[in-house]
Amino acid sequence: MFKYKVSLLLLVTIVCLVIVQLQSLRADVVLTAGQNYQFLPFLKDSPDPPPVQMKLIVADLPTDTISEITNAGDERVFVIQREGLIRILQPDGSLLPTPFLDIRHLVTIQNWEQGLLGLAFHPNYPDTPYFYVSYTEKFFNNVRIARFSVSNDPNIAIPAPTHMLSIPKTELLSLVHNGGDLNFGPDGYLYITVGDGGPDPNFGSGEVPDPANNGQRTDVLLGKILRIDVDNKPGSLPADCGGFTTYKIPPDNPLVDGPGGACDEIWMTGLRNPWRLSFDLYTGDMFFGDVGEWEREELNYVPAGSAGGQNFGWRCWEGTFNHAIPHPEIAPGCLPMAAYEFPILEYEHDDGCSIVGGFVYHGQEFFRLRGYYLFGDFCSSKLWTLYRDGDGQWVKTPAGSAGFHISTFGESADGTIYVGQWIPFGPVNLYKVVVP
């Protein structure tokens, strides 16, 4: 009897040591693209991902929208207020009173889809002391990408922009569908999401979507994901459609044809209003939501190592809804179905009306959530987790409700996921995702 008790105790000890070892895995573990968390097989195949809750971190920020949350590779979290302020959340949970950057004089916020929209720090930051922002320009409706530098004080930026791109609207009076997310990929290039520019102000549910067909045109930057070289690496090509010469084009961008013709900055086409793109910290895979029109919300996936060039179908397709059926006049401009990349999941508007792309969780605090992609919907406040099962199928599971209008998800350097809020006229709160 004693012998069996010792054996059982030894077995329990071994199991506990294995669990502790798994829990100690950190974000410096590098996986080959497509491994899909094979180091956590029980998690990858788990049929029961955990629900999540929102933990209040900062209350009553004086803005109506937290439009972006990101990090610079250290313990700080950078929180964007869309009117043109970037604030710093310190490790102790307090917000520095002085903004990191104040460019309210450059930003227009006539519409709630406008403002300071995106932020990305150079991959070699702070040795390369640059960061990049996207915003809608004051007095114009253009989407502007600009570079800024940090001062001698790491918590204060120099408010003098170096302009990178200016993306004009084809519908000059439209204020919406700006996109504006910025992310450096595993390849070191800057990826930029751009909406289709929106319809004219008289647009209604019976009108043709994306009237200028920007999503399918290759001579404009609207309705795309762009990929540019901000370091001007050897072999990169001159800028094409951005209006400035402060960046270059990766030579393997899929539409490179020199001046004129297609815009060489384009990486992928066929998008309506991509809202929040992220790269998986371990695999390098890309996920992004694309906000739908009247029918579908969609989530798209691009595996690491992709050569680009995907066409996600807009305006011909909204998810798997074929717009050429209610709008046969657009059919001549549409390609065969096989030419398009379709989303890994979509949902109709009984589940929400505006998808907000999220992140794959790699934090250390909530082990049960690790490896799951978390995303939500602005309108319904619903949250979901997503993972790929052992058969390669994507599985979406309800994860609860945020309890407020979700404006954005963000990620700290340690893999913690934060959530921003939208409230008409503000103020708003900043939350952290937790597992109860």
C-alpha positions in Angstrom: 0.0 0.0 0.0 2.8 2.4 0.9 4.5 1.6 -2.4 1.5 2.7 -4.4 1.1 5.9 -2.3 4.7 6.8 -3.1 4.1 6.1 -6.8 1.0 8.2 -6.9 2.7 11.0 -5.1 5.6 10.8 -7.6 3.1 10.9 -10.5 1.3 13.9 -9.1 4.7 15.7 -8.6 5.7 15.1 -12.2 2.4 16.4 -13.5 2.7 19.5 -11.4 6.3 20.1 -12.6 5.1 19.8 -16.2 2.3 22.3 -15.7 4.7 24.7 -14.0 7.1 24.3 -16.9 4.3 25.0 -19.4 3.2 28.0 -17.5 6.7 29.4 -17.5 6.8 29.6 -21.3 7.4 33.2 -22.3 7.0 35.3 -25.4 10.7 34.7 -26.4 9.8 31.2 -27.6 9.9 31.5 -31.4 7.7 29.1 -33.4 7.8 28.4 -37.1 4.8 29.9 -38.9 1.9 27.5 -39.0 2.8 25.5 -35.9 -0.4 26.6 -34.3 0.6 26.2 -30.7 1.7 22.6 -30.9 3.7 23.2 -27.7 0.2 23.4 -26.0 -1.7 20.5 -27.7 -4.3 20.4 -24.9 -5.0 24.1 -25.5 -5.1 23.9 -29.2 -7.8 21.2 -29.2 -9.7 22.6 -26.2 -13.4 22.6 -26.8 -14.0 24.9 -23.8 -12.1 28.2 -24.1 -12.7 30.4 -21.0 -15.0 33.4 -20.9 -13.4 36.8 -20.1 -14.3 39.9 -18.2 -13.2 43.5 -18.2 -11.2 44.9 -15.3 -11.2 48.7 -15.1 -7.7 50.2 -15.3 -8.3 53.9 -16.0 -11.6 55.7 -15.5 -13.0 58.9 -17.1 -10.5 59.7 -19.8 -11.6 63.0 -21.3 -12.3 61.8 -24.8 -15.1 60.0 -26.6 -12.9 57.3 -28.1 -9.8 55.3 -27.2 -8.8 54.6 -30.8 -5.5 52.7 -30.2 -3.6 50.9 -27.5 0.0 49.7 -28.0 3.5 49.4 -26.6 7.0 50.3 -27.3 8.6 47.0 -26.2 8.9 48.1 -22.6 6.6 48.2 -19.5 4.6 51.2 -20.7 1.3 51.1 -22.5 0.4 53.9 -24.9 -3.2 55.0 -25.1 -4.5 57.1 -28.0 -7.3 59.6 -27.5 -8.7 60.2 -31.0 -8.7 64.0 -30.8 -4.9 63.9 -31.1 -3.4 62.9 -27.7 -1.1 59.9 -26.9 -1.1 59.1 -23.1 1.2 56.8 -21.2 0.0 54.1 -18.8 2.7 53.3 -16.3 3.4 49.8 -14.8 1.7 50.8 -11.6 -1.6 51.5 -13.4 -1.4 55.3 -13.3 -1.6 57.6 -16.3 1.1 60.2 -16.7 -0.5 63.7 -16.6 1.6 65.1 -19.5 0.8 63.5 -22.9 3.5 61.7 -24.7 2.3 63.5 -27.9 -0.2 66.3 -28.5 -1.1 66.9 -32.2 -4.6 68.2 -31.8 -3.6 71.1 -34.1 -3.1 68.6 -37.0 -6.1 66.3 -36.5 -9.7 66.7 -37.6 -12.5 65.0 -35.8 -15.6 66.1 -37.7 -16.9 62.5 -37.7 -16.4 59.9 -35.0 -14.5 57.7 -37.5 -11.9 60.4 -37.9 -9.0 61.5 -35.6 -5.7 60.1 -34.4 -6.2 56.5 -35.5 -3.0 54.4 -35.3 0.4 54.2 -33.6 3.4 51.9 -34.2 6.9 52.1 -32.7 9.9 51.3 -34.8 11.0 47.6 -34.3 14.4 48.8 -33.1 13.0 51.4 -30.7 14.4 53.1 -28.7 17.8 52.7 -30.5 15.9 54.0 -33.6 13.8 56.6 -31.8 11.0 56.8 -34.3 7.3 56.1 -34.1 4.6 56.4 -36.7 1.0 57.6 -36.5 -2.0 57.8 -38.8 -4.6 60.5 -38.6 -7.2 62.4 -40.6 -5.8 65.8 -41.6 -7.3 69.1 -40.3 -9.0 71.0 -43.1 -8.9 67.9 -45.4 -10.3 64.4 -45.3 -7.0 62.8 -46.2 -5.5 60.0 -44.2 -2.0 61.1 -43.2 0.9 58.8 -42.1 3.7 60.7 -40.3 6.9 59.9 -38.4 7.8 61.5 -35.0 10.8 61.2 -32.7 11.1 60.9 -29.0 12.9 63.7 -27.0 15.6 63.3 -24.4 12.8 62.5 -22.0 11.5 59.0 -23.1 8.0 60.0 -21.9 7.8 63.1 -24.2 7.8 63.1 -28.0 8.9 66.0 -30.3 5.6 67.2 -31.9 7.2 67.9 -35.3 6.1 65.4 -38.0 8.0 64.0 -40.9 5.3 63.2 -43.5 5.3 59.8 -45.0 2.0 59.3 -47.0 -1.1 61.4 -47.7 -4.0 59.4 -48.9 -6.8 61.5 -50.5 -10.4 60.6 -50.7 -12.0 60.0 -54.0 -15.4 61.0 -52.5 -14.1 64.4 -51.2 -17.0 65.0 -48.8 -16.9 61.6 -47.2 -15.6 61.5 -43.6 -15.7 57.8 -42.9 -13.9 54.5 -43.7 -10.4 55.7 -43.0 -8.9 52.5 -41.5 -5.7 53.8 -40.1 -4.1 50.9 -38.2 -0.3 50.7 -38.2 1.8 47.6 -37.4 5.3 46.4 -38.1 5.4 42.9 -39.4 7.9 40.2 -38.6 9.7 41.3 -41.8 10.4 44.7 -40.4 8.1 46.5 -42.9 5.2 48.8 -41.9 1.7 47.6 -42.7 -1.1 50.2 -43.0 -4.8 49.5 -43.2 -6.8 52.0 -45.3 -10.6 52.0 -45.7 -12.3 52.4 -49.0 -12.8 56.1 -48.3 -16.6 55.8 -47.7 -19.5 56.7 -49.9 -20.8 60.1 -50.9 -22.9 61.9 -48.1 -26.2 60.9 -49.8 -25.4 57.2 -49.7 -28.2 54.9 -48.5 -29.0 51.2 -48.2 -30.2 51.0 -51.8 -27.1 52.7 -53.3 -24.1 50.9 -54.9 -21.5 50.2 -52.2 -18.1 51.8 -52.6 -19.2 54.0 -55.6 -15.7 54.7 -56.9 -14.9 50.9 -56.6 -11.7 51.8 -54.6 -11.5 48.3 -53.0 -10.8 46.8 -56.5 -8.9 49.6 -58.1 -5.1 49.3 -58.0 -4.4 53.0 -58.9 -5.5 54.3 -55.5 -4.5 53.4 -51.9 -8.0 53.3 -50.5 -9.6 49.9 -49.6 -6.2 48.3 -49.1 -3.5 47.0 -46.8 -0.2 48.7 -47.7 3.4 47.6 -47.0 6.2 50.1 -47.0 9.9 50.3 -46.1 10.5 53.1 -43.6 14.3 52.3 -43.3 15.0 52.6 -47.1 16.8 49.3 -47.1 19.2 48.4 -50.0 17.2 47.1 -52.9 14.0 48.9 -52.0 12.2 50.9 -54.7 11.1 54.6 -54.8 7.7 55.5 -53.4 4.9 55.5 -55.9 1.5 56.8 -54.8 2.0 58.3 -51.4 3.0 61.9 -52.3 6.3 61.9 -50.3 9.7 60.4 -50.7 10.4 59.6 -47.0 9.9 55.9 -47.5 10.5 53.2 -50.1 8.8 50.1 -51.5 9.8 46.5 -50.6 10.9 45.0 -53.9 8.7 42.0 -53.4 5.4 43.9 -53.0 3.0 42.1 -55.3 2.0 45.0 -57.6 5.4 46.6 -58.1 5.5 48.1 -61.7 7.3 51.3 -61.2 5.9 54.9 -61.6 2.3 55.0 -62.7 0.1 52.0 -63.2 -0.7 50.1 -60.0 0.3 51.7 -56.7 3.5 49.8 -55.6 2.6 50.3 -51.9 -0.3 47.9 -52.1 0.1 44.6 -50.3 -3.6 43.4 -50.4 -6.8 44.7 -52.0 -10.6 44.4 -51.7 -11.3 45.9 -48.3 -14.1 48.1 -47.0 -12.9 49.4 -43.6 -10.3 47.2 -41.9 -10.5 48.0 -38.2 -7.7 46.6 -36.1 -4.9 44.4 -37.5 -2.5 42.3 -35.5 0.4 39.9 -35.9 0.5 36.8 -33.7 3.6 37.3 -31.5 4.7 33.7 -31.9 3.8 32.6 -35.4 3.8 36.0 -37.2 0.3 35.2 -38.7 -1.9 38.2 -39.5 -5.5 38.7 -38.4 -7.7 41.6 -39.1 -11.4 42.5 -39.0 -13.1 44.2 -41.9 -16.3 46.1 -41.0 -19.2 45.2 -43.2 -21.9 47.1 -45.0 -25.5 45.9 -44.5 -25.0 42.1 -44.4 -21.8 40.6 -42.9 -18.9 41.3 -40.5 -15.7 39.4 -41.4 -12.5 38.3 -39.9 -9.5 37.6 -42.2 -6.4 35.6 -41.7 -3.1 35.7 -43.6 -0.4 33.1 -42.6 3.1 34.2 -41.9 5.3 34.1 -45.0 2.5 35.1 -47.4 3.6 36.7 -50.6 0.7 39.2 -50.4 -1.6 40.0 -53.3 -4.8 38.6 -51.8 -8.0 40.2 -53.0 -10.7 40.1 -50.2 -13.5 40.8 -52.6 -15.0 44.2 -51.6 -17.1 45.6 -53.3 -18.1 42.5 -55.2 -18.3 40.5 -52.0 -19.1 41.4 -48.4 -17.8 38.2 -46.7 -19.7 35.5 -48.7 -22.5 37.8 -49.6 -22.5 38.5 -53.4 -23.2 42.2 -54.1 -23.6 41.5 -57.8 -26.9 39.9 -57.0 -28.7 43.1 -55.7 -26.4 45.3 -57.7 -26.0 43.6 -61.1 -24.5 46.8 -62.5 -21.2 46.1 -60.7 -21.0 42.5 -62.1 -18.8 43.5 -65.1 -16.1 44.7 -62.8 -16.1 41.5 -60.7 -13.8 38.5 -61.1 -14.6 34.8 -60.9 -15.1 33.7 -57.3 -11.8 31.8 -57.2 -9.9 35.1 -57.6 -11.0 36.2 -54.1 -9.8 35.4 -50.6 -12.8 34.8 -48.3 -12.8 35.3 -44.5 -12.1 32.6 -42.0 -15.3 33.6 -40.3 -18.2 36.0 -40.7 -21.4 36.8 -38.8 -24.6 38.5 -39.7 -26.0 41.6 -38.1 -28.0 39.8 -35.5 -24.7 39.3 -33.7 -23.4 42.9 -34.1 -22.8 45.5 -36.8 -19.1 46.5 -36.6 -16.3 44.0 -36.0 -13.3 45.0 -34.0 -10.2 42.9 -34.6 -8.2 41.7 -31.6 -5.1 39.7 -30.6 -3.9 36.2 -29.9 -3.4 36.1 -26.1 0.2 35.4 -25.0 0.1 36.9 -21.6 1.5 35.0 -18.5 -1.4 35.8 -16.2 -4.2 33.7 -17.6 -2.8 30.4 -18.9 -6.2 29.1 -20.0 -6.6 32.0 -22.5 -3.2 31.5 -24.1 -3.3 30.7 -27.8 -6.8 32.0 -28.4 -7.5 35.0 -30.6 -9.9 37.4 -28.8 -12.1 39.9 -30.8 -15.5 41.6 -30.4 -18.2 43.8 -31.9 -18.6 47.5 -31.4 -22.4 47.6 -31.7 -23.4 44.5 -29.6 -20.4 44.5 -27.2 -20.1 40.7 -27.7 -16.8 39.0 -27.3 -15.5 35.8 -28.9 -12.5 33.6 -28.9 -11.1 31.8 -31.9 -8.7 29.0 -32.4 -7.8 26.4 -35.0 -8.6 22.8 -34.0 -6.7 19.6 -34.8 -8.4 19.3 -38.2 -7.4 22.8 -39.2 -10.9 24.2 -38.7 -11.5 27.6 -37.1 -13.7 27.4 -34.1 -15.5 30.6 -32.7 -16.8 30.5 -29.1 -18.7 33.2 -27.2 -16.5 34.8 -24.5 -19.1 37.0 -22.8 -19.8 40.7 -23.2 -17.6 43.8 -22.7 -20.7 45.7 -21.4 -19.8 48.8 -23.4 -19.1 49.8 -27.0 -15.6 48.4 -27.9 -13.5 50.9 -29.8 -10.2 48.9 -30.0 -8.1 46.1 -28.5 -4.5 46.6 -27.7 -1.5 44.6 -26.5 1.3 45.3 -24.0 4.8 44.0 -24.4 4.1 41.2 -21.9 1.0 40.0 -23.9 -1.7 41.5 -21.7 -4.7 42.6 -23.8 -6.4 45.9 -23.1 -9.8 47.2 -24.4 -10.8 50.7 -25.2 -14.2 52.3 -25.0 -16.4 54.6 -27.1 -19.1 56.8 -25.5 -20.8 59.7 -27.3 -19.2 62.9 -25.9 -17.2 60.8 -23.3 -15.5 60.4 -20.9 -14.4 56.8 -21.5 -12.6 54.0 -19.6 -9.6 51.7 -20.3 -10.0 48.1 -19.4 -7.8 45.0 -19.1 -9.0 41.5 -20.2 -9.1 39.0 -17.3 -10.2 35.4 -16.9 -12.5 35.1 -13.8 
